[in-house]
C-alpha cells in the first residue's frame, strides 16, 4: 500500500474540503518541493591525486627516458621514463601528483596556472595544459580471432586473513582445466570503487604534461593555499590544503620469517591513515602447470583486485565495518605458514588510505528551496603504497649478494655487483612474471 502522503497529488482541494484539509495539502506540496533541491553542476571541477609510493630498499629509480616510458606503460608503472601523468596510479617510488581541471566555459579544456605554497618546493606555480584528442590509428582496434587459445594447465589458490596458519575452509581453488568463463568471473570478483579522480582526457587540462613535468621533491608539502587562474575558470577557485591531505609518509613494511613458517608483517602507523590493506601473490611453474597463490589481509574472502587504489571516505568506512580493511591502529599482520613455500618469488603490496576531501564554492544552501549553483568543486585524494618482494630470492636480487635469511633486512643495491639484467634493486621480474602467468 502506498503512503498516503507521498501518493496524494498536490492540487487544490475540492470545494467541499475543509480549510484544514487545504492546509494539509499545501504542507504536503511544500515538503515535496523542499526535498527536491535544484542542484546544478559546478562551472569548474578540479581534481588533485596525491600519492607516496615506495619499494623495500629503494628510494628512487633512475630515469630511463623513452625506453623507461615504454616499459612503464607495459608494466603499468608510469614514471619509469620520468615524470608523467598517471604516476599516482603506478608503483614507481617517489612522491607523485596528478592535477586536472575542466570548465563548462572551455569545453576543449582551459589552460590554467595553479599557484602553490612555497613548501611544495616546485616554484610559485604549476601550469595545466589541455589534453589533445588522439586520432585513432588504422588497425588500432580488433584482432585475429581465428585461433582459439589452448586451455591453460594449473590452478589458483586463494587465502585470506591475518593468521599464522591456514584457517579452516581455505584455500579457495580455481582449476584452469575445469573452469569456465563464469567460474573465472566468480573467483576473481571483488570489491571496487568507481574512479572519480584526475584523468588525462580531452576536455581536461592536466599537470604533469609534455611541457611542464617537474619532479616532486622528496620533502615537498602541499599544506597551504592553492589557487587556479585561467580563461574559463571562476575567480573564486582557491582553497587551502591541510595536514590531512598532505603527502603521507612512506608505508614501510617489514617482513620476517616465511618459507615453511608464517611471515610476520609489521609497519609504523601513519598519522593520517584511515585504514590499511595488504595482498600478496606468487607464481610457480611445474612441468608446464602454473600454480598461482593469492593472499589478502581481509577477514572475509576478498582478493583485493580493486582495493589497491584510492577509495572514498564512505567506502573506507563501509569496508572497515565489513572487516575487509585493517583499522588505522593496526600495525601488524601475518601471512599463513607455507602458502608461498613453493613460490619463485612472492610480491606483497600494501596501501594506506588517506582522507578524501571534497570542497565546493559557494557551499550548499541548508534551505532546500534555494537552488545550489556552485562556481567550482574540488576533490583531493590521498594514499601511500608500497611493494615488497618476499623470500630469499627477492632479497638476493635486491642486494646483489647471495641469498640471506628472510629475517635479515634486505640491503640496498650494490653498485659493484648488480643483477646481470633488469632494473637495479628489483628482483628478476621476468622470472616472477613467468611464474605468475605461465609465460
C-alpha positions, -999 to +999 in steps of 0.1 A: +000+000+000+014+034-010+020+060+016-010+083+016+011+115+018+035+106-009+009+092-033-016+121-029-014+146-058-006+182-049-036+202-062-062+225-045-088+205-026-124+202-039-149+228-029-163+205-002-130+202+016-125+220+049-098+246+053-077+222+074-076+198+045-065+225+022-037+235+046-026+198+048-023+195+011-003+227+008+020+215+035+024+182+016+033+202-016+058+223+004+076+191+018+078+176-016+093+207-031+118+211-002+130+175-007+139+181-044+165+208-042+177+221-076+214+212-079+234+224-109+268+210-119+298+233-110+311+257-136+346+242-130+357+209-115+392+203-101+410+171-091+442+165-071+455+130-067+483+126-041+505+095-038+535+084-018+550+052-033+579+031-020+597-002-026+617-020+001+653-009-001+647+017-028+641+054-026+641+061-063+646+046-097+667+061-125+651+080-153+653+056-183+640+080-209+618+068-238+627+032-231+615+037-195+583+052-207+576+022-229+585-003-202+565+016-177+534+016-199+537-021-205+541-029-168+515-004-156+542+017-139+541+053-152+571+073-141+598+049-152+606+072-181+605+104-159+576+124-146+543+117-164+506+119-157+493+088-141+523+080-119+500+082-089+483+050-102+516+032-107+542+017-084+573+038-091+590+050-058+586+087-051+560+114-043+536+119-072+508+144-081+482+143-108+462+175-113+433+181-136+406+208-142+377+212-165+353+241-172+319+243-188+331+276-203+360+260-221+349+226-234+382+219-250+400+224-217+412+256-200+449+264-199+454+270-162+480+281-137+479+268-102+496+289-075+512+266-049+526+271-014+564+276-011+567+244+010+559+224-021+594+233-034+583+235-071+584+272-077+555+296-074+531+277-097+523+248-120+509+250-155+480+227-165+475+223-203+445+209-222+447+173-232+448+168-270+425+143-286+443+114-300+434+103-336+428+066-338+454+048-359+443+024-387+442-011-374+442+000-338+411-019-330+403-055-335+425-085-339+426-120-352+401-144-336+408-174-359+429-193-333+414-205-300+439-203-272+449-236-256+433-244-223+460-235-196+471-260-171+473-252-134+453-236-107+449-205-084+448-209-047+433-180-027+439-175+011+428-146+033+431-132+068+460-123+092+469-156+107+499-178+115+483-208+100+458-216+073+423-212+085+396-239+081+378-237+047+408-223+029+420-221+003+395-215-025+408-232-056+403-225-093+414-253-116+422-239-150+413-272-167+378-273-153+369-237-150+346-219-174+342-182-181+316-179-153+339-197-128+367-172-136+343-143-131+331-155-097+366-164-085+380-130-094+351-110-082+358-085-055+350-050-042+360-019-062+352+017-063+343+040-093+372+061-104+364+097-096+399+112-097+421+131-121+420+119-157+440+129-187+411+130-212+400+156-238+383+185-221+406+184-191+437+204-186+463+184-167+497+185-149+522+170-155+521+173-192+545+172-222+557+208-215+556+210-177+568+180-157+588+190-127+596+162-102+580+164-068+608+169-042+611+142-015+603+167+012+575+185-006+545+196+014+511+206-001+500+224+031+489+260+024+469+280-001+463+269-037+446+290-064+438+283-101+435+310-127+428+307-164+404+315-192+370+300-183+378+294-146+359+312-118+380+339-100+370+322-067+388+289-074+411+288-045+413+265-014+436+255+014+452+221+018+457+209+054+478+182+070+451+155+064+456+159+026+494+164+026+517+137+012+517+107+035+549+093+049+562+061+033+544+029+042+574+009+053+565-028+056+589-051+074+587-089+068+602-116+089+600-154+086+584-171+057+592-203+038+576-231+058+567-208+086+544-178+089+555-145+075+553-117+101+545-083+087+548-050+106+547-013+099+547+020+116+513+037+119+509+066+095+493+097+113+467+104+086+459+068+075+423+059+077+428+021+071+452-004+055+450-033+031+477-059+021+477-085-006+504-109-020+507-131-049+532-156-063+535-180-092+554-212-098+557-234-129+559-272-125+561-292-157+541-267-176+514-264-149+511-229-134+502-225-097+493-190-086+489-182-049+469-152-037+466-139-002+449-108+013+447-093+048+409-092+046+390-111+073+364-121+047+371-136+013+383-105-007+412-108-032+415-070-033+420-065-071+401-033-069+413-021-035+449-011-044+438+024-053+421+055-039+389+049-020+362+074-009+357+080+028+323+063+026+339+032+010+367+031+036+341+033+064+320+006+048+349-018+042+361-013+078+327-023+091+328-054+068+363-063+081+378-060+046+403-033+056+427-032+086+419-004+111+442+026+114+455+014+148+466-020+133+504-022+127+510-060+122+497-089+103+507-125+095+507-145+062+499-181+070+527-206+071+538-224+040+514-209+014+543-193-006+568-221+002+569-232-035+569-197-049+596-185-073+591-150-059+562-136-040+552-099-043+535-082-014+517-049-019+503-026+008+482+006+008+473+032+034+442+051+026+442+088+033+412+110+039+394+123+008+385+160+008+356+174-013+351+211-015+326+234-033+320+271-035+296+285-026+286+258+000+253+240-005+224+260+010+208+244+040+174+256+028+165+231+001+141+256-015+172+275-027+189+261-058+226+252-054+247+266-083+284+260-073+310+280-091+335+252-086+341+219-069+374+202-059+383+166-050+416+157-033+425+121-028+455+107-008+472+074-004+505+057+004+515+024-013+545+000-011+557-032-026+580-058-011+594-089-027+592-118-002+616-147+000+653-153-002+655-150-039+640-115-037+665-105-011+694-117-032+682-099-063+676-067-044+710-067-028+732-082-055+746-106-029+739-143-021+705-151-005+703-145+032+678-154+059+644-138+054+647-124+089+675-101+078+667-068+063+674-067+025+704-045+018+703-017-009+716-024-043+754-029-045+767-009-075+796-032-078+776-064-080+742-059-096+719-085-111+730-092-147+698-080-162+668-060-150+664-028-130+689-023-102+672-032-069+644-052-084+642-090-084+641-110-116+608-095-129+608-117-160+611-149-139+584-138-115+560-129-143+567-162-160+557-180-128+526-159-124+513-161-160+529-193-173+549-175-200 
